[in-house]
């Protein structure tokens, strides 16, 4: 017993071909989007790392403010205070 296959019409072949081309174009477009999103993710991860390092430095600075040396450093830098017996010089030249 032989199985006979019907010949497909030209329109059926054309529709299948159009669907295949559409699927390929869609896959290429999605691959490009995926690649762009991966680059964005890498950039954001690098930015997160930088911010975490900055936060760690700020935490250390805050912890140092609780020490006597930290208080003295702030008094010298921000308030312009000097210790007893020190002489302050101001540079008024360019």
PAVOVEX-751523 format. One record per residue: x, y, z of N, C-alpha, C, CB in turn. Coordinates in Angstrom, 1 decimal, decimal comma, padded with zeros to 4 digits, m for minus. Glycine has a CB too. Example, Ala and Ser with C-alpha at 12.3 -4.5 7.8 and 13.67 -1.06 7.14 Angstrom:
BEGIN
+--------+--------+--------+--------+--------+--------+--------+--------+--------+--------+--------+--------+
|   n_c1 |   n_c2 |   n_c3 |  ca_c1 |  ca_c2 |  ca_c3 |   c_c1 |   c_c2 |   c_c3 |  cb_c1 |  cb_c2 |  cb_c3 |
+--------+--------+--------+--------+--------+--------+--------+--------+--------+--------+--------+--------+
|  013,2 | m005,7 |  007,8 |  012,3 | m004,5 |  007,8 |  013,2 | m003,3 |  007,8 |  011,3 | m004,5 |  009,0 |
|  012,8 | m002,2 |  007,1 |  013,7 | m001,1 |  007,1 |  012,9 |  000,0 |  007,9 |  014,1 | m000,6 |  005,7 |
+--------+--------+--------+--------+--------+--------+--------+--------+--------+--------+--------+--------+
***
This chain:
BEGIN
+--------+--------+--------+--------+--------+--------+--------+--------+--------+--------+--------+--------+
|   n_c1 |   n_c2 |   n_c3 |  ca_c1 |  ca_c2 |  ca_c3 |   c_c1 |   c_c2 |   c_c3 |  cb_c1 |  cb_c2 |  cb_c3 |
+--------+--------+--------+--------+--------+--------+--------+--------+--------+--------+--------+--------+
|  000,8 | m001,2 |  000,0 |  000,0 |  000,0 |  000,0 |  000,9 |  001,2 |  000,0 | m001,0 |  000,0 |  001,2 |
|  000,6 |  002,1 | m000,9 |  001,4 |  003,3 | m001,0 |  000,6 |  004,5 | m000,5 |  001,9 |  003,6 | m002,5 |
|  001,4 |  005,4 |  000,2 |  000,7 |  006,7 |  000,6 |  001,0 |  007,7 | m000,4 |  001,2 |  007,1 |  002,1 |
| m000,1 |  008,4 | m000,8 |  000,1 |  009,4 | m001,8 |  000,1 |  010,8 | m001,1 | m001,0 |  009,4 | m002,9 |
|  001,0 |  011,6 | m001,5 |  001,0 |  013,0 | m000,9 |  000,4 |  014,0 | m001,9 |  002,4 |  013,4 | m000,5 |
| m000,3 |  014,9 | m001,4 | m000,9 |  015,9 | m002,3 |  000,2 |  016,9 | m002,6 | m002,1 |  016,6 | m001,7 |
|  000,1 |  017,5 | m003,8 |  001,0 |  018,6 | m004,1 |  000,5 |  019,8 | m003,4 |  001,1 |  018,7 | m005,7 |
|  001,4 |  020,6 | m002,8 |  001,0 |  021,8 | m002,2 |  000,9 |  022,9 | m003,2 |  001,9 |  022,2 | m001,0 |
|  000,0 |  023,8 | m003,0 | m000,1 |  024,9 | m003,9 |  000,9 |  025,9 | m003,7 | m001,5 |  025,5 | m003,8 |
|  001,1 |  026,8 | m004,7 |  002,1 |  027,8 | m004,6 |  001,8 |  028,8 | m003,5 |  002,1 |  028,6 | m006,0 |
|  000,5 |  029,1 | m003,2 |  000,1 |  030,0 | m002,1 |  000,5 |  029,4 | m000,8 | m001,4 |  030,3 | m002,2 |
|  000,4 |  028,1 | m000,6 |  000,8 |  027,5 |  000,7 |  002,3 |  027,6 |  000,9 |  000,3 |  026,0 |  000,7 |
|  003,0 |  027,3 | m000,2 |  004,5 |  027,5 | m000,1 |  004,9 |  028,9 |  000,2 |  005,1 |  027,0 | m001,4 |
|  004,2 |  029,8 | m000,4 |  004,5 |  031,3 | m000,2 |  004,2 |  031,7 |  001,2 |  003,7 |  032,1 | m001,2 |
|  003,1 |  031,2 |  001,8 |  002,8 |  031,6 |  003,2 |  003,8 |  031,0 |  004,1 |  001,3 |  031,0 |  003,5 |
|  004,2 |  029,7 |  003,9 |  005,2 |  029,1 |  004,8 |  006,5 |  029,9 |  004,7 |  005,4 |  027,6 |  004,4 |
|  006,9 |  030,2 |  003,5 |  008,1 |  031,0 |  003,3 |  008,1 |  032,3 |  004,0 |  008,4 |  031,2 |  001,8 |
|  007,0 |  033,0 |  003,9 |  006,8 |  034,3 |  004,6 |  006,9 |  034,1 |  006,1 |  005,5 |  035,0 |  004,2 |
|  006,3 |  033,1 |  006,6 |  006,3 |  032,8 |  008,0 |  007,7 |  032,5 |  008,5 |  005,4 |  031,7 |  008,4 |
|  008,5 |  031,8 |  007,7 |  009,9 |  031,5 |  008,1 |  010,7 |  032,7 |  008,1 |  010,4 |  030,4 |  007,1 |
|  010,5 |  033,6 |  007,1 |  011,3 |  034,8 |  007,0 |  011,0 |  035,7 |  008,2 |  011,1 |  035,6 |  005,7 |
|  009,7 |  035,8 |  008,5 |  009,3 |  036,6 |  009,6 |  009,9 |  036,1 |  010,9 |  007,7 |  036,6 |  009,7 |
|  009,9 |  034,8 |  011,1 |  010,4 |  034,2 |  012,3 |  011,9 |  034,5 |  012,4 |  010,2 |  032,6 |  012,3 |
|  012,7 |  034,4 |  011,3 |  014,1 |  034,7 |  011,3 |  014,4 |  036,1 |  011,7 |  014,7 |  034,3 |  010,0 |
|  013,6 |  037,0 |  011,1 |  013,8 |  038,5 |  011,3 |  013,5 |  038,7 |  012,8 |  012,9 |  039,3 |  010,4 |
|  012,5 |  038,1 |  013,3 |  012,1 |  038,3 |  014,7 |  013,2 |  037,8 |  015,6 |  010,8 |  037,6 |  015,0 |
|  013,8 |  036,7 |  015,3 |  014,9 |  036,1 |  016,1 |  016,1 |  037,0 |  016,1 |  015,2 |  034,7 |  015,6 |
|  016,4 |  037,5 |  015,0 |  017,6 |  038,4 |  014,9 |  017,3 |  039,7 |  015,7 |  017,9 |  038,8 |  013,4 |
|  016,1 |  040,2 |  015,6 |  015,8 |  041,4 |  016,4 |  015,9 |  041,2 |  017,9 |  014,4 |  041,9 |  016,0 |
|  015,3 |  040,0 |  018,3 |  015,4 |  039,7 |  019,7 |  016,8 |  039,5 |  020,2 |  014,5 |  038,5 |  020,0 |
|  017,6 |  038,9 |  019,4 |  019,0 |  038,6 |  019,7 |  019,7 |  040,0 |  019,9 |  019,7 |  037,8 |  018,7 |
|  019,5 |  040,9 |  019,1 |  020,1 |  042,3 |  019,2 |  019,6 |  042,9 |  020,5 |  019,7 |  043,1 |  018,0 |
|  018,3 |  042,8 |  020,8 |  017,8 |  043,4 |  022,0 |  018,5 |  042,8 |  023,2 |  016,3 |  043,3 |  022,1 |
|  018,6 |  041,5 |  023,2 |  019,2 |  040,7 |  024,3 |  020,7 |  041,2 |  024,5 |  019,2 |  039,2 |  024,0 |
|  021,4 |  041,4 |  023,4 |  022,8 |  041,8 |  023,5 |  022,8 |  043,2 |  024,1 |  023,4 |  041,8 |  022,1 |
|  022,0 |  044,1 |  023,7 |  022,0 |  045,5 |  024,2 |  021,6 |  045,5 |  025,7 |  020,9 |  046,3 |  023,5 |
|  020,7 |  044,6 |  026,1 |  020,3 |  044,6 |  027,5 |  021,4 |  044,0 |  028,4 |  019,0 |  043,7 |  027,7 |
|  022,2 |  043,0 |  027,8 |  023,3 |  042,5 |  028,6 |  024,4 |  043,6 |  028,8 |  023,9 |  041,3 |  027,8 |
|  024,6 |  044,4 |  027,8 |  025,6 |  045,5 |  027,9 |  025,1 |  046,5 |  029,0 |  025,8 |  046,2 |  026,6 |
|  023,8 |  046,8 |  028,9 |  023,3 |  047,7 |  030,0 |  023,4 |  047,1 |  031,4 |  021,8 |  048,0 |  029,7 |
|  023,2 |  045,8 |  031,5 |  023,3 |  045,2 |  032,8 |  024,8 |  045,2 |  033,3 |  022,9 |  043,7 |  032,7 |
|  025,7 |  045,0 |  032,4 |  027,1 |  045,1 |  032,8 |  027,5 |  046,5 |  033,3 |  028,1 |  044,7 |  031,6 |
|  027,0 |  047,5 |  032,5 |  027,3 |  048,9 |  032,9 |  026,7 |  049,2 |  034,3 |  026,8 |  049,8 |  031,8 |
|  025,4 |  048,7 |  034,5 |  024,8 |  049,0 |  035,8 |  025,5 |  048,3 |  036,9 |  023,3 |  048,6 |  035,7 |
|  026,0 |  047,1 |  036,7 |  026,7 |  046,3 |  037,7 |  028,0 |  047,1 |  038,1 |  027,0 |  044,9 |  037,3 |
|  028,7 |  047,6 |  037,1 |  029,9 |  048,4 |  037,4 |  029,5 |  049,6 |  038,2 |  030,6 |  048,8 |  036,0 |
|  028,4 |  050,3 |  037,8 |  028,0 |  051,5 |  038,6 |  027,6 |  051,1 |  040,0 |  026,8 |  052,1 |  037,9 |
|  027,0 |  050,0 |  040,2 |  026,6 |  049,5 |  041,5 |  027,9 |  049,3 |  042,4 |  025,8 |  048,2 |  041,5 |
|  028,9 |  048,7 |  041,8 |  030,1 |  048,4 |  042,5 |  030,8 |  049,8 |  042,9 |  031,1 |  047,6 |  041,6 |
|  030,8 |  050,7 |  042,0 |  031,4 |  052,0 |  042,4 |  030,6 |  052,7 |  043,5 |  031,4 |  053,0 |  041,1 |
|  029,3 |  052,6 |  043,5 |  028,5 |  053,3 |  044,5 |  028,7 |  052,5 |  045,9 |  027,0 |  053,2 |  044,1 |
|  028,8 |  051,2 |  045,8 |  029,0 |  050,5 |  047,0 |  030,4 |  050,8 |  047,6 |  029,0 |  049,0 |  046,8 |
|  031,4 |  051,0 |  046,8 |  032,7 |  051,4 |  047,3 |  032,6 |  052,8 |  047,9 |  033,8 |  051,4 |  046,2 |
|  031,9 |  053,7 |  047,3 |  031,8 |  055,1 |  047,8 |  031,0 |  055,0 |  049,1 |  031,0 |  056,0 |  046,8 |
|  030,0 |  054,2 |  049,2 |  029,3 |  054,1 |  050,5 |  030,2 |  053,5 |  051,6 |  028,1 |  053,1 |  050,3 |
|  031,0 |  052,6 |  051,3 |  031,9 |  052,0 |  052,3 |  032,9 |  053,1 |  052,8 |  032,7 |  050,8 |  051,7 |
|  033,4 |  053,9 |  051,8 |  034,3 |  055,0 |  052,2 |  033,6 |  056,0 |  053,1 |  034,9 |  055,7 |  051,0 |
|  032,3 |  056,3 |  052,8 |  031,5 |  057,3 |  053,6 |  031,3 |  056,7 |  055,0 |  030,2 |  057,6 |  052,9 |
|  031,0 |  055,4 |  055,1 |  030,8 |  054,8 |  056,4 |  032,1 |  054,9 |  057,2 |  030,4 |  053,3 |  056,2 |
|  033,2 |  054,7 |  056,6 |  034,5 |  054,8 |  057,3 |  034,7 |  056,2 |  057,8 |  035,7 |  054,4 |  056,4 |
|  034,3 |  057,2 |  057,0 |  034,5 |  058,6 |  057,4 |  033,5 |  058,9 |  058,5 |  034,1 |  059,5 |  056,2 |
|  032,3 |  058,4 |  058,5 |  031,4 |  058,6 |  059,6 |  031,9 |  058,0 |  060,9 |  030,0 |  058,1 |  059,2 |
|  032,4 |  056,8 |  060,8 |  033,0 |  056,1 |  061,9 |  034,2 |  056,9 |  062,5 |  033,4 |  054,7 |  061,6 |
|  035,0 |  057,5 |  061,6 |  036,1 |  058,3 |  062,1 |  035,7 |  059,5 |  062,8 |  037,0 |  058,6 |  060,9 |
|  034,5 |  060,1 |  062,5 |  034,1 |  061,3 |  063,2 |  033,8 |  061,1 |  064,6 |  032,8 |  061,8 |  062,5 |
|  033,6 |  059,9 |  065,0 |  033,4 |  059,6 |  066,4 |  034,7 |  059,5 |  067,3 |  032,7 |  058,3 |  066,6 |
|  035,8 |  059,6 |  066,6 |  037,1 |  059,5 |  067,3 |  037,6 |  061,0 |  067,6 |  038,1 |  058,7 |  066,6 |
|  038,5 |  061,1 |  068,5 |  039,0 |  062,4 |  068,8 |  039,8 |  063,0 |  067,6 |  040,0 |  062,3 |  070,0 |
|  040,5 |  062,1 |  066,9 |  041,3 |  062,6 |  065,7 |  040,3 |  063,1 |  064,6 |  042,1 |  061,4 |  065,1 |
|  039,2 |  062,4 |  064,5 |  038,2 |  062,8 |  063,5 |  037,6 |  064,2 |  063,8 |  037,1 |  061,8 |  063,4 |
|  037,3 |  064,4 |  065,1 |  036,7 |  065,6 |  065,5 |  037,7 |  066,8 |  065,3 |  036,3 |  065,6 |  067,0 |
|  039,0 |  066,5 |  065,6 |  040,0 |  067,5 |  065,4 |  040,2 |  067,8 |  063,9 |  041,4 |  067,0 |  066,0 |
|  040,1 |  066,8 |  063,1 |  040,3 |  067,0 |  061,6 |  039,2 |  067,9 |  061,1 |  040,3 |  065,7 |  060,9 |
|  037,9 |  067,7 |  061,5 |  036,8 |  068,5 |  061,1 |  037,0 |  069,9 |  061,6 |  035,5 |  067,9 |  061,6 |
|  037,4 |  070,1 |  062,8 |  037,6 |  071,4 |  063,4 |  038,6 |  072,2 |  062,6 |  038,0 |  071,3 |  064,9 |
|  039,7 |  071,5 |  062,2 |  040,8 |  072,2 |  061,5 |  040,3 |  072,5 |  060,0 |  042,0 |  071,3 |  061,4 |
|  039,7 |  071,5 |  059,3 |  039,3 |  071,7 |  058,0 |  038,1 |  072,6 |  057,8 |  039,1 |  070,4 |  057,3 |
|  037,1 |  072,3 |  058,5 |  035,8 |  073,1 |  058,3 |  035,7 |  074,4 |  059,0 |  034,6 |  072,2 |  058,7 |
|  036,2 |  074,4 |  060,2 |  036,1 |  075,6 |  061,1 |  037,3 |  076,4 |  061,1 |  035,7 |  075,1 |  062,5 |
|  038,4 |  075,9 |  060,7 |  039,7 |  076,7 |  060,7 |  040,3 |  076,9 |  062,0 |  039,4 |  078,0 |  060,1 |
|  040,0 |  076,0 |  063,0 |  040,5 |  076,1 |  064,3 |  041,9 |  075,5 |  064,3 |  039,6 |  075,3 |  065,3 |
|  042,7 |  076,0 |  065,3 |  044,1 |  075,5 |  065,5 |  044,3 |  075,2 |  066,9 |  045,2 |  076,6 |  065,0 |
|  045,3 |  074,3 |  067,2 |  045,6 |  074,0 |  068,5 |  046,4 |  075,1 |  069,2 |  046,4 |  072,6 |  068,6 |
|  046,4 |  075,0 |  070,5 |  047,1 |  076,0 |  071,3 |  048,6 |  076,0 |  071,0 |  046,9 |  075,8 |  072,8 |
|  049,2 |  077,1 |  070,7 |  050,6 |  077,3 |  070,4 |  050,9 |  077,1 |  068,9 |  051,3 |  076,2 |  071,2 |
|  049,9 |  076,8 |  068,1 |  050,2 |  076,7 |  066,6 |  050,1 |  078,1 |  066,0 |  049,2 |  075,7 |  066,0 |
|  050,8 |  078,3 |  064,9 |  050,8 |  079,5 |  064,2 |  050,1 |  079,2 |  062,8 |  052,2 |  080,2 |  064,0 |
|  049,2 |  080,1 |  062,4 |  048,5 |  079,9 |  061,1 |  049,0 |  080,9 |  060,1 |  047,0 |  080,0 |  061,3 |
|  049,3 |  080,4 |  059,0 |  049,8 |  081,3 |  057,9 |  048,7 |  081,2 |  056,8 |  051,2 |  080,9 |  057,3 |
|  048,4 |  082,4 |  056,2 |  047,5 |  082,5 |  055,1 |  048,2 |  082,9 |  053,8 |  046,3 |  083,5 |  055,4 |
|  048,0 |  082,2 |  052,8 |  048,6 |  082,5 |  051,5 |  047,6 |  083,5 |  050,7 |  048,9 |  081,2 |  050,6 |
|  048,1 |  084,7 |  050,6 |  047,2 |  085,7 |  049,9 |  047,6 |  085,9 |  048,5 |  047,2 |  087,0 |  050,7 |
|  048,7 |  085,3 |  048,1 |  049,2 |  085,4 |  046,7 |  048,4 |  084,5 |  045,8 |  050,7 |  085,1 |  046,6 |
|  048,6 |  084,7 |  044,5 |  048,0 |  083,9 |  043,5 |  048,7 |  082,6 |  043,3 |  047,9 |  084,5 |  042,1 |
+--------+--------+--------+--------+--------+--------+--------+--------+--------+--------+--------+--------+
***
